[in-house]
């Protein structure tokens, strides 16, 4: 029985939204389950998909928290 964990940012898919919608989560679960079926022949009913939403202040890249990294990139783009 496969268990797949998908981490997504809590920002949502459009500006101003602070979470992933139920419809988007359902599509993620369906898509991941279908990949495991198509690639590994794992039955849909035996595949578990866990979605974890990560708050903005709990991730980053470029050695910086996300907000600071984006601020730096925006300032560099203006220069």
N, C-alpha and C positions, 0 to 999 in steps of 0.2 A: 504494500500500500504506500504509494508516494505521498509525501507531504511537502508542499512547496510554499515557501514564505516569500512574499513580494513586498518590498518596502517602497512606498511612494511618499513624496513630500505632501504635507498637509495643505499646501497652497492651492490645490485645485487645478483645474485645467484651463481656466480663464482668469484674467486679472480681477482681483476683488473677491474671488471665491476662496474660502479658507478650508475647504475639504474636498475630497473626492466624492462624487454623487453615488447614490446607491446603484444607479444604472451603469455608471463607469466601473464600479466594483464588480457588478454582475458580469460585465463584458470581460474584465480581467480574469475572473474565475473561469468563465467559459473558454476563453482563449488559451489560458495556461493548461487547462484540462485537455483540450483538444490537441495541443502540442504533444503532451505526454502520451495520448492515445495514438497519434500519428507516428511518433518517433519510436516509442518504446512499447506500443501495443498495450498500454495500461488502461483498463476499463475506466470510463468516466465515473462510475459509482464507487470506485475504490481510491480516487484521487482527492486529496484534501488540499485546498488552497487557503492560506492565511494571508490576509492583507494587513500590513502594519503601516499606519500613517505616522510620519516623522515630522514633528514640529520644526518650524523654520530655525529656531535657535538651537536645535540639536544636530545640525549638520553644517558642513562647510567644505571648501576646497581652496586650493592655492595657498594653504597655510592660514586661512582666515575663516572666521564665521561667515556664513552666507551673506548676511546683510552688509558686512564690511567689504567683502569681496565685490559685491555688486556695486557698492558705492564707489570703490576704486575704479572699476571698469567704466562706470558712467563718467567719472571725472576724466579718465584717460581718453574716452571717446570725444569729449568736448574739447580736448586740447588739440 
